[in-house]
Amino acid sequence: MGKKDREKKKQKNKLDKADRKKEREANNSKGKGLEDMLAYLDEDGNLVSTPPDPKKVKKEIDHESIQLGAAKREPVDPADLIRQGVVSFFSDSKGYGFINDLKSQERVFVHINNLTEQIKEKDKVTFEVESGPKGLTAVRVRKTK
């Protein structure tokens, strides 16, 4: 490569650099006015570039009806917590069994420590349900007559 070729290459690089500079200046967002940078929300909650129409009717929202946080629980009647069922399986030697709930027909685990009196298979019982490590567990199990 000769001296002339290096000069041509240098000139070409200078022109390319100047072109890139002009392109950056044309696409530069610095120095824009405040109006160009503002965004507005329309009545549907979407971002738009035009300001909202002040003539449109605003929706009135009762601030009392806005709920922050988790929903408040209604107080539970203790009588609703007591379920009725039939012992489908119980092993005294293993210390556990299962109760079939009469209403929901679901099978609930029962441990011997949660019994108030001895039970055996096909006994009708009343019980309460708590969430255990592997699902629902029957607690405070009593025989019914």
Buried (B, 14 or more C-beta within 10 A) or exposed (E): EEEEEEEEEEEEEEEEEEEEEEEEEEEEEEEEEEEEEEEEEEEEEEEEEEEEEEEEEEEEEEEEEEEEEEEEEEEEEEEEEEBEBBBEBBEEEEEBBBBBBEEEEEBBBBBBEBBEEEBEEEBBBBBBBEEBEEEBBBBBBEBEE
